[in-house]
């Protein structure tokens, strides 16, 4: 609920704070005192368009601040948190500032936010019903939502079943569309993948092969030099096996050195250690000489083999330019592409299966759509009767409200139409039909859309009747302005009783001119105008006890010192509980 509303420098209001309560809050005051400005301020707080002309003359800016109590899981709380604001212990602060020269600003939960965010939060908190604020009646989708809200669990189950069938149908259509309308693109992609995989398969690369080929090419290209170097090293280490003239080999020199040390080793034990190390070097040199000879013999100087390696390396290099930086990447890409190709190779069986799924799910849409339509038609008849009964207690005694279910008939050339009861209909996520609330204000008058057939006050009263009958309490606070336009006498008592009835399950804020309505209030606020002859300003204060009696007397008879008016006011206040019971 709204806990408080503070308005500063807005129109005739200098600085006023409204403390609001649960139940029915009424705002009264003399004509021109600024009652409507209170509703205007609330509208600004809920994101309505700002007009710099609303800023009080001489002021730099007008400020409207509201505090609402909301639960943690409430949609308004969630939207505030998404916008970066905070909800402090269930209290949400909204602020709207209108500068006289530089537009307006909004703050939501202590954080600056776009005006649009303020409006989104506001729609979850307050529903304003006034001549300029009947957005729910002006939005055709809201007509359907109000009917569904009044339809109870039977209609809700039918709608859930239809929505499930509709979702399955749209998924099946998308699958079939992917398989057919994009067939040419899929075929081209499949052909490109098939060509690439055939090429890679023909090459049949091994992971890391490019590195092996590079090493083979270097070795084969320098075979003569490698063999010559290996042979020279072998000769230097072990000597020439052919017995040709040569310098003394490393092994011979090592043997000679070992012999010299052996001759003197008995004179110093350290010499034995040196001789053992010489022997180790001799063993290593001998092994290395053998390995060098083996390596020299293994060198392949075949030009044909070199050409084969170079050709293979060229083939692998060309493949890498097209499919990856390494053979490992190419093999990974080929594996993924093979899976993609299997998906792209659409068979006629898959298309036939998708077509069957579309047909089956379309039949389910028609089946559940018919059930939903029957539930809505039954609910529409009941809602029409109930709302008509309510509005006839609201100074609209001859009015008739009709809730009409209109099949959404397809036009020639419309795609996605289904045959329903002999007619082609366009399915939508919420059903096969539209809903319109119509009003016949007088007997014999044709029923027309309620927004065209009703005046501002009648719109508010029709909305009140709808909230009483169909409300799902989707917002915690309802505001009614001009709801009593053209109402008087006993009809005013009916109006007050029904506002009080709605206030049993929600917070209700009403701007009224009628004492009969004000007498039902749980909390009575008066807008009072003061003037010093040059500047006029208004303030808002709560009235109780005798002050409230005086205010209701003023509303009833235009005077506050009439004994008859005061007595009448006391009677209204004393009898409001009984009156509510008899009209509830």
C-alpha positions as CSV (number, residue, x, y, z in Angstrom):
1,X,0.0,0.0,0.0
2,X,0.9,3.7,-0.3
3,X,2.0,4.9,3.2
4,X,2.5,8.5,2.4
5,X,2.6,11.1,-0.3
6,X,4.4,14.4,-0.1
7,X,3.8,17.2,-2.7
8,X,5.9,20.4,-2.8
9,X,5.5,23.4,-5.1
10,X,3.0,21.7,-7.4
11,X,0.2,24.0,-8.7
12,X,-1.6,25.5,-5.8
13,X,0.0,23.1,-3.3
14,X,2.9,24.7,-1.5
15,X,3.9,21.8,0.7
16,X,1.5,19.0,1.7
17,X,2.0,15.6,3.2
18,X,-0.7,12.9,3.0
19,X,-0.5,10.1,5.5
20,X,-2.5,7.2,4.0
21,X,-4.0,4.2,5.7
22,X,-5.3,0.8,4.6
23,X,-8.9,0.6,3.5
24,X,-10.8,3.5,2.0
25,X,-9.1,6.9,1.9
26,X,-11.1,9.9,0.7
27,X,-9.9,13.3,-0.3
28,X,-12.3,16.2,-0.2
29,X,-12.2,19.9,-0.3
30,X,-13.9,22.9,-1.9
31,X,-13.9,23.4,-5.6
32,X,-10.5,24.8,-6.8
33,X,-8.8,23.8,-3.6
34,X,-6.4,21.4,-5.4
35,X,-7.9,17.9,-4.9
36,X,-7.2,17.0,-8.5
37,X,-3.7,18.3,-8.1
38,X,-3.2,15.5,-5.5
39,X,-4.1,13.0,-8.1
40,X,-1.9,14.7,-10.7
41,X,1.0,14.5,-8.2
42,X,0.4,10.8,-7.8
43,X,0.3,10.4,-11.5
44,X,3.7,12.1,-11.8
45,X,5.0,9.8,-9.2
46,X,3.8,6.9,-11.3
47,X,5.6,8.1,-14.4
48,X,3.0,10.2,-16.2
49,X,4.2,12.9,-18.6
50,X,5.4,16.1,-16.8
51,X,4.4,19.6,-17.7
52,X,6.7,22.4,-16.5
53,X,3.5,24.5,-16.2
54,X,2.6,22.5,-13.1
55,X,5.5,24.0,-11.1
56,X,4.2,26.5,-8.7
57,X,4.7,30.1,-9.8
58,X,8.0,31.4,-8.4
59,X,9.4,28.0,-7.5
60,X,12.4,26.4,-9.2
61,X,11.0,22.8,-9.1
62,X,8.1,20.7,-8.0
63,X,8.8,17.5,-6.0
64,X,6.5,14.6,-5.4
65,X,7.7,11.9,-3.0
66,X,5.9,8.7,-2.1
67,X,6.6,5.8,0.3
68,X,5.1,2.4,-0.4
69,X,5.1,-0.7,1.6
70,X,5.9,-3.8,-0.5
71,X,6.9,-7.3,0.0
72,X,10.3,-8.7,-1.0
73,X,8.8,-10.8,-3.8
74,X,6.5,-8.1,-5.2
75,X,7.0,-7.2,-8.8
76,X,7.6,-3.6,-7.9
77,X,10.4,-4.6,-5.5
78,X,12.0,-6.8,-8.2
79,X,11.9,-4.1,-10.8
80,X,13.5,-1.6,-8.3
81,X,16.3,-4.0,-7.5
82,X,16.9,-4.6,-11.3
83,X,17.2,-0.8,-11.7
84,X,19.9,-0.7,-9.0
85,X,17.6,0.7,-6.2
86,X,16.9,-0.6,-2.8
87,X,13.9,-1.6,-0.8
88,X,14.6,-0.9,2.8
89,X,12.8,-3.2,5.2
90,X,9.8,-3.3,2.9
91,X,9.7,0.4,2.3
92,X,10.1,1.7,-1.2
93,X,10.7,5.4,-1.9
94,X,9.8,7.0,-5.2
95,X,10.7,10.6,-6.1
96,X,9.7,12.7,-9.1
97,X,11.2,16.2,-9.6
98,X,9.9,18.6,-12.3
99,X,12.1,21.5,-13.0
100,X,10.6,24.7,-14.2
101,X,13.1,24.9,-17.0
102,X,15.0,21.6,-17.4
103,X,12.4,18.8,-17.6
104,X,12.1,16.2,-14.9
105,X,14.0,13.5,-13.0
106,X,13.1,10.3,-11.2
107,X,14.6,8.4,-8.3
108,X,13.6,4.8,-7.5
109,X,14.7,3.2,-4.3
110,X,17.3,5.9,-3.8
111,X,18.8,5.5,-7.3
112,X,18.4,7.9,-10.3
113,X,16.4,6.1,-13.0
114,X,14.7,6.8,-16.3
115,X,11.1,7.9,-16.1
116,X,10.1,4.7,-17.9
117,X,11.4,2.7,-14.9
118,X,9.3,4.8,-12.6
119,X,6.2,4.0,-14.7
120,X,7.0,0.3,-14.7
121,X,7.3,0.3,-11.0
122,X,4.1,2.4,-10.6
123,X,2.0,0.0,-12.7
124,X,2.7,-2.7,-10.1
125,X,1.7,-0.4,-7.2
126,X,-1.3,1.7,-8.2
127,X,-4.1,1.6,-10.7
128,X,-5.4,5.2,-11.3
129,X,-9.0,5.4,-12.7
130,X,-9.8,8.9,-13.9
131,X,-11.0,10.5,-17.1
132,X,-7.5,10.6,-18.4
133,X,-6.1,7.4,-16.8
134,X,-8.3,4.5,-18.0
135,X,-5.4,2.7,-19.7
136,X,-6.8,-0.7,-18.7
137,X,-10.0,0.0,-20.5
138,X,-8.2,1.5,-23.5
139,X,-5.9,-1.5,-23.9
140,X,-7.8,-4.3,-25.7
141,X,-5.5,-6.9,-24.1
142,X,-6.6,-5.7,-20.7
143,X,-10.2,-6.6,-21.6
144,X,-9.2,-10.2,-22.1
145,X,-7.1,-10.2,-18.9
146,X,-10.0,-8.9,-16.8
147,X,-12.3,-11.6,-18.2
148,X,-9.7,-14.3,-17.5
149,X,-9.2,-12.9,-14.0
150,X,-13.0,-13.3,-13.4
151,X,-13.2,-16.7,-14.9
152,X,-11.7,-18.6,-12.0
153,X,-9.8,-21.9,-12.0
154,X,-11.8,-23.5,-14.9
155,X,-10.9,-20.7,-17.3
156,X,-7.3,-20.7,-15.9
157,X,-6.9,-24.4,-16.6
158,X,-8.3,-24.0,-20.1
159,X,-5.9,-21.2,-20.8
160,X,-2.9,-23.1,-19.5
161,X,-3.7,-26.1,-21.6
162,X,-4.1,-23.9,-24.7
163,X,-0.8,-22.1,-24.1
164,X,1.0,-25.4,-23.8
165,X,-0.5,-26.5,-27.1
166,X,0.3,-23.2,-28.7
167,X,4.0,-23.4,-27.6
168,X,4.3,-26.9,-29.0
169,X,2.8,-25.8,-32.3
170,X,5.1,-22.8,-32.7
171,X,8.1,-25.0,-31.9
172,X,7.0,-27.6,-34.5
173,X,6.5,-24.9,-37.1
174,X,10.0,-23.5,-36.5
175,X,11.5,-27.0,-36.8
176,X,9.7,-27.5,-40.1
177,X,10.7,-24.1,-41.3
178,X,14.4,-24.8,-40.5
179,X,14.1,-28.1,-42.5
180,X,12.4,-26.7,-45.6
181,X,12.6,-23.0,-46.2
182,X,16.3,-22.9,-45.5
183,X,16.9,-26.0,-47.5
184,X,19.0,-24.3,-50.2
185,X,21.3,-22.8,-47.6
186,X,21.6,-26.0,-45.7
187,X,22.4,-27.9,-49.0
188,X,25.1,-25.4,-49.8
189,X,26.7,-25.6,-46.4
190,X,26.5,-29.4,-46.5
191,X,28.2,-29.5,-49.9
192,X,31.0,-27.3,-48.7
193,X,31.5,-29.5,-45.6
194,X,31.4,-32.7,-47.7
195,X,34.0,-31.3,-50.1
196,X,36.3,-30.3,-47.2
197,X,35.9,-33.6,-45.4
198,X,36.6,-35.5,-48.6
199,X,39.8,-33.4,-49.1
200,X,41.0,-34.0,-45.6
201,X,40.1,-37.7,-45.7
202,X,42.1,-38.1,-48.9
203,X,45.1,-36.4,-47.3
204,X,44.6,-38.4,-44.1
205,X,46.9,-36.3,-42.0
206,X,48.4,-37.5,-38.7
207,X,48.6,-35.3,-35.7
208,X,51.9,-33.5,-35.6
209,X,52.8,-34.7,-39.1
210,X,53.8,-31.2,-40.3
211,X,56.7,-31.1,-37.7
212,X,57.9,-34.6,-38.7
213,X,58.0,-33.7,-42.4
214,X,59.9,-30.5,-41.7
215,X,62.6,-32.5,-39.9
216,X,62.7,-35.2,-42.6
217,X,63.1,-32.6,-45.4
218,X,66.0,-30.9,-43.5
219,X,67.8,-34.3,-43.0
220,X,67.3,-35.5,-46.6
221,X,68.3,-32.1,-48.1
222,X,71.7,-32.2,-46.2
223,X,72.4,-35.9,-46.4
224,X,75.9,-35.6,-47.9
225,X,77.1,-33.1,-45.4
226,X,75.6,-35.0,-42.5
227,X,77.2,-38.4,-43.6
228,X,80.6,-36.7,-44.1
229,X,80.5,-35.0,-40.7
230,X,79.5,-38.3,-39.0
231,X,82.3,-40.3,-40.8
232,X,84.9,-37.7,-40.0
233,X,83.9,-37.7,-36.3
234,X,84.0,-41.5,-36.2
235,X,87.5,-41.5,-37.7
236,X,88.7,-38.9,-35.3
237,X,87.5,-40.9,-32.4
238,X,88.3,-44.4,-33.4
239,X,90.7,-44.2,-36.3
240,X,90.4,-45.4,-39.9
241,X,89.5,-49.1,-40.1
242,X,91.0,-49.3,-43.6
243,X,94.5,-48.6,-42.2
244,X,95.1,-45.5,-44.3
245,X,97.5,-42.8,-43.2
246,X,95.9,-40.5,-40.6
247,X,96.6,-38.6,-37.4
248,X,96.5,-40.5,-34.1
249,X,92.9,-41.1,-33.0
250,X,91.3,-40.0,-29.7
251,X,91.1,-43.6,-28.5
252,X,94.9,-44.2,-29.1
253,X,95.8,-41.0,-27.3
254,X,93.6,-42.0,-24.4
255,X,95.2,-45.4,-24.3
256,X,98.7,-43.9,-24.3
257,X,97.7,-41.5,-21.5
258,X,96.3,-44.4,-19.4
259,X,99.5,-46.3,-19.9
260,X,101.6,-43.4,-18.6
261,X,99.5,-43.1,-15.5
262,X,99.7,-46.8,-14.9
263,X,103.5,-46.6,-14.8
264,X,103.5,-44.2,-11.8
265,X,100.2,-45.1,-10.0
266,X,102.1,-46.9,-7.3
267,X,103.7,-43.7,-6.1
268,X,100.5,-41.8,-5.5
269,X,97.0,-43.2,-4.9
270,X,95.4,-40.1,-6.6
271,X,96.9,-41.3,-9.9
272,X,94.6,-44.3,-9.8
273,X,91.6,-42.1,-9.7
274,X,92.8,-40.1,-12.8
275,X,93.4,-43.4,-14.6
276,X,89.9,-44.7,-13.9
277,X,88.4,-41.5,-15.3
278,X,90.5,-41.9,-18.5
279,X,89.1,-45.3,-18.9
280,X,85.6,-44.0,-18.6
281,X,86.3,-41.4,-21.3
282,X,87.7,-44.2,-23.5
283,X,84.5,-46.2,-23.1
284,X,82.4,-43.2,-24.0
285,X,84.5,-42.3,-27.0
286,X,84.4,-45.9,-28.2
287,X,80.6,-46.0,-27.9
288,X,80.3,-42.6,-29.6
289,X,82.5,-43.7,-32.5
290,X,80.3,-46.8,-33.0
291,X,77.1,-44.7,-33.0
292,X,78.6,-42.1,-35.4
293,X,79.4,-45.0,-37.8
294,X,75.9,-46.3,-37.5
295,X,74.4,-42.9,-38.0
296,X,76.5,-42.3,-41.2
297,X,75.3,-45.6,-42.6
298,X,71.7,-44.6,-41.9
299,X,71.7,-41.4,-43.8
300,X,69.5,-41.7,-46.9
301,X,70.6,-39.5,-49.8
302,X,67.8,-40.8,-52.1
303,X,66.6,-37.8,-54.2
304,X,63.3,-39.6,-54.8
305,X,62.6,-39.9,-51.1
306,X,63.4,-36.2,-50.7
307,X,60.9,-35.3,-53.5
308,X,58.2,-37.4,-51.8
309,X,58.7,-35.6,-48.5
310,X,58.7,-32.2,-50.1
311,X,55.5,-33.0,-52.0
312,X,53.8,-34.3,-48.8
313,X,54.8,-31.3,-46.9
314,X,53.4,-29.0,-49.6
315,X,50.1,-30.9,-49.5
316,X,49.9,-30.6,-45.7
317,X,50.8,-26.9,-45.8
318,X,48.0,-26.2,-48.3
319,X,45.5,-28.0,-46.1
320,X,46.6,-26.0,-43.1
321,X,46.0,-22.7,-44.9
322,X,42.4,-23.8,-45.5
323,X,41.4,-25.6,-42.3
324,X,43.7,-24.7,-39.4
325,X,47.0,-23.8,-38.0
326,X,48.0,-27.3,-37.2
327,X,47.1,-30.9,-38.0
328,X,45.6,-31.2,-34.5
329,X,43.2,-28.3,-35.2
330,X,42.3,-29.7,-38.7
331,X,41.4,-33.1,-37.2
332,X,39.3,-31.4,-34.5
333,X,37.5,-29.2,-37.1
334,X,36.9,-32.3,-39.2
335,X,35.3,-34.1,-36.3
336,X,32.9,-31.2,-35.5
337,X,32.1,-30.8,-39.2
338,X,31.2,-34.4,-39.6
339,X,28.6,-34.0,-36.8
340,X,27.3,-30.8,-38.4
341,X,27.1,-32.6,-41.8
342,X,25.0,-35.4,-40.3
343,X,22.6,-32.7,-39.0
344,X,22.4,-30.9,-42.3
345,X,21.8,-34.0,-44.3
346,X,18.1,-33.7,-43.9
347,X,16.2,-36.8,-45.0
348,X,12.7,-36.9,-46.3
349,X,11.8,-38.9,-43.2
350,X,12.8,-36.0,-41.0
351,X,10.7,-33.5,-43.0
352,X,7.7,-35.9,-43.0
353,X,8.1,-36.3,-39.2
354,X,8.2,-32.5,-38.7
355,X,5.1,-32.1,-40.9
356,X,3.3,-34.7,-38.9
357,X,4.3,-32.9,-35.7
358,X,2.9,-29.6,-37.0
359,X,-0.3,-31.2,-38.0
360,X,-0.7,-32.9,-34.6
361,X,0.1,-29.9,-32.6
362,X,-2.2,-27.7,-34.7
363,X,-5.0,-30.1,-33.9
364,X,-4.2,-29.7,-30.2
365,X,-4.3,-25.9,-30.6
366,X,-7.7,-26.1,-32.2
367,X,-9.0,-28.5,-29.6
368,X,-7.8,-26.5,-26.6
369,X,-8.6,-23.3,-28.3
370,X,-12.3,-24.3,-28.6
371,X,-12.3,-25.3,-24.9
372,X,-10.8,-22.0,-24.0
373,X,-13.3,-20.1,-26.1
374,X,-16.2,-21.9,-24.5
375,X,-14.8,-21.1,-21.1
376,X,-14.4,-17.5,-22.0
377,X,-17.9,-17.3,-23.5
378,X,-19.4,-18.7,-20.4
379,X,-17.3,-16.4,-18.2
380,X,-18.2,-13.4,-20.4
381,X,-21.9,-14.0,-19.9
382,X,-21.4,-14.2,-16.1
383,X,-19.1,-11.2,-16.1
384,X,-21.5,-9.2,-18.2
385,X,-24.4,-9.9,-15.8
386,X,-22.3,-9.2,-12.7
387,X,-20.8,-6.0,-13.9
388,X,-24.2,-4.8,-15.2
389,X,-25.7,-5.5,-11.8
390,X,-22.9,-3.4,-10.2
391,X,-23.0,-0.4,-12.5
392,X,-26.8,-0.2,-11.9
393,X,-26.0,0.5,-8.3
394,X,-23.6,3.2,-9.4
395,X,-26.0,5.8,-10.9
396,X,-26.0,3.9,-14.2
397,X,-29.4,2.3,-13.6
398,X,-30.3,1.7,-17.3
399,X,-26.8,0.8,-18.5
400,X,-25.8,-2.6,-19.8
401,X,-22.3,-4.0,-19.9
402,X,-21.5,-6.6,-22.4
403,X,-18.3,-8.6,-22.5
404,X,-18.0,-9.9,-26.0
405,X,-15.7,-12.8,-27.2
406,X,-14.8,-12.1,-30.8
407,X,-13.1,-14.9,-32.9
408,X,-9.9,-13.6,-34.5
409,X,-10.9,-14.4,-38.1
410,X,-8.1,-14.7,-40.7
411,X,-8.1,-12.5,-43.8
412,X,-7.2,-13.8,-47.2
413,X,-3.5,-14.4,-47.4
414,X,-2.9,-14.5,-43.7
415,X,-0.3,-17.1,-42.8
416,X,-0.7,-19.4,-39.8
417,X,-4.5,-19.6,-39.9
418,X,-6.3,-22.7,-38.6
419,X,-9.7,-24.1,-39.3
420,X,-11.9,-23.6,-36.2
421,X,-15.6,-24.3,-36.3
422,X,-15.8,-23.7,-40.0
423,X,-13.8,-20.5,-40.0
424,X,-10.2,-19.7,-40.4
425,X,-8.8,-18.2,-37.2
426,X,-5.4,-16.7,-36.3
427,X,-4.0,-18.3,-33.1
428,X,-2.2,-16.1,-30.6
429,X,-0.4,-17.1,-27.4
430,X,-3.5,-16.2,-25.3
431,X,-6.2,-17.8,-27.6
432,X,-8.1,-17.7,-30.8
433,X,-10.2,-14.7,-30.0
434,X,-10.2,-11.1,-28.8
435,X,-12.3,-9.8,-25.9
436,X,-14.0,-6.4,-25.8
437,X,-16.0,-4.8,-23.0
438,X,-18.9,-2.8,-24.4
439,X,-21.4,-0.5,-22.8
440,X,-25.0,0.4,-23.8
441,X,-25.6,3.5,-21.6
442,X,-29.3,3.7,-22.3
443,X,-32.1,1.2,-23.2
444,X,-32.2,0.6,-27.0
445,X,-28.8,2.1,-27.5
446,X,-26.3,-0.1,-29.3
447,X,-23.5,-1.4,-27.2
448,X,-20.2,0.2,-28.1
449,X,-16.6,-0.1,-26.8
450,X,-16.7,1.2,-23.3
451,X,-14.1,3.8,-24.0
452,X,-16.3,5.3,-26.7
453,X,-19.7,4.9,-25.0
454,X,-18.9,6.2,-21.5
455,X,-18.1,9.6,-20.1
456,X,-15.2,10.2,-17.7
457,X,-17.2,9.6,-14.6
458,X,-19.0,6.6,-16.2
459,X,-15.6,5.1,-17.1
460,X,-14.5,5.3,-13.6
461,X,-17.7,3.7,-12.3
462,X,-17.5,0.9,-14.9
463,X,-13.9,0.3,-13.9
464,X,-14.9,0.2,-10.2
465,X,-17.6,-2.4,-11.1
466,X,-14.9,-4.4,-13.0
467,X,-12.5,-4.2,-10.1
468,X,-15.2,-5.4,-7.7
469,X,-16.2,-8.3,-9.9
470,X,-13.0,-9.3,-11.8
471,X,-10.1,-7.9,-9.8
472,X,-7.3,-10.2,-9.2
473,X,-5.8,-7.7,-6.8
474,X,-2.8,-7.4,-9.1
475,X,-2.1,-4.0,-7.6
476,X,-2.3,-3.1,-3.9
477,X,-3.8,0.4,-4.4
478,X,-6.7,1.8,-6.5
479,X,-7.3,5.5,-7.1
480,X,-10.6,6.8,-8.4
481,X,-11.0,10.4,-9.6
482,X,-14.3,11.8,-10.9
483,X,-16.0,8.5,-10.1
484,X,-18.9,10.4,-8.5
485,X,-19.5,12.7,-11.5
486,X,-23.3,13.0,-12.1
487,X,-24.1,10.9,-9.1
488,X,-26.3,12.0,-6.2
489,X,-28.9,10.8,-3.7
490,X,-29.2,7.1,-2.9
491,X,-26.9,6.2,-5.8
492,X,-24.2,8.0,-4.0
493,X,-24.7,5.7,-1.0
494,X,-24.4,2.7,-3.3
495,X,-21.2,4.2,-4.8
496,X,-19.7,4.7,-1.4
497,X,-20.7,1.2,-0.3
498,X,-19.0,-0.4,-3.3
499,X,-15.9,1.6,-2.8
500,X,-15.8,0.4,0.8
501,X,-16.3,-3.1,-0.5
502,X,-13.3,-2.9,-2.8
503,X,-11.3,-1.4,0.2
504,X,-11.8,-4.6,2.1
505,X,-9.2,-6.3,-0.1
506,X,-7.1,-3.4,-1.3
507,X,-6.2,0.2,-0.5
508,X,-8.5,2.6,-2.2
509,X,-8.0,6.4,-2.6
510,X,-11.0,8.4,-3.8
511,X,-11.3,12.1,-4.7
512,X,-15.0,12.9,-4.1
513,X,-17.5,15.7,-3.9
514,X,-20.1,13.7,-2.2
515,X,-20.6,13.5,1.5
516,X,-22.4,10.2,1.1
517,X,-19.2,8.7,-0.3
518,X,-16.9,10.4,2.2
519,X,-18.9,9.0,5.1
520,X,-17.7,5.5,4.2
521,X,-14.0,6.5,4.6
522,X,-11.6,4.8,6.9
523,X,-9.3,7.8,6.6
524,X,-10.6,11.3,5.6
525,X,-8.2,13.9,4.1
526,X,-9.2,17.5,3.4
527,X,-7.5,19.8,0.9
528,X,-7.8,23.3,2.3
529,X,-7.1,26.5,0.3
530,X,-5.7,29.6,1.9
531,X,-5.1,33.0,0.3
532,X,-3.5,36.2,1.5
533,X,-5.1,38.2,-1.3
534,X,-2.1,37.8,-3.6
535,X,-1.0,34.2,-3.4
536,X,-3.2,31.1,-3.0
537,X,-1.9,27.9,-1.6
538,X,-3.4,24.6,-0.5
539,X,-2.6,22.2,2.3
540,X,-3.9,18.7,3.1
541,X,-4.8,17.4,6.6
542,X,-6.7,14.5,8.1
543,X,-10.0,15.1,9.8
544,X,-11.6,13.1,12.6
545,X,-14.4,13.5,15.1
546,X,-16.3,16.7,14.9
547,X,-14.0,18.2,12.2
548,X,-15.0,15.3,10.0
549,X,-18.7,15.9,10.7
550,X,-18.3,19.6,9.8
551,X,-16.5,18.7,6.5
552,X,-19.3,16.2,5.5
553,X,-21.9,18.8,6.4
554,X,-20.2,21.3,4.1
555,X,-20.3,18.7,1.3
556,X,-23.9,17.9,1.9
557,X,-25.3,21.5,2.2
558,X,-22.5,23.8,1.3
559,X,-22.5,25.2,4.8
560,X,-20.8,24.2,8.1
561,X,-23.1,25.9,10.6
562,X,-26.4,24.4,9.6
563,X,-27.9,22.2,12.3
564,X,-29.7,20.1,9.8
565,X,-26.6,19.5,7.7
566,X,-24.6,18.6,10.8
567,X,-27.2,16.2,12.0
568,X,-27.4,14.7,8.5
569,X,-23.6,14.3,8.5
570,X,-23.7,12.5,11.9
571,X,-26.5,10.2,10.7
572,X,-24.4,9.3,7.6
573,X,-21.4,8.5,9.7
574,X,-23.4,6.5,12.2
575,X,-25.2,4.6,9.5
576,X,-22.4,3.9,7.2
577,X,-21.8,0.4,8.5
578,X,-25.4,-0.5,8.1
579,X,-25.6,1.0,4.7
580,X,-22.5,-0.9,3.6
581,X,-24.0,-4.2,4.9
582,X,-27.2,-3.6,3.0
583,X,-25.5,-2.7,-0.3
584,X,-22.5,-5.1,-0.1
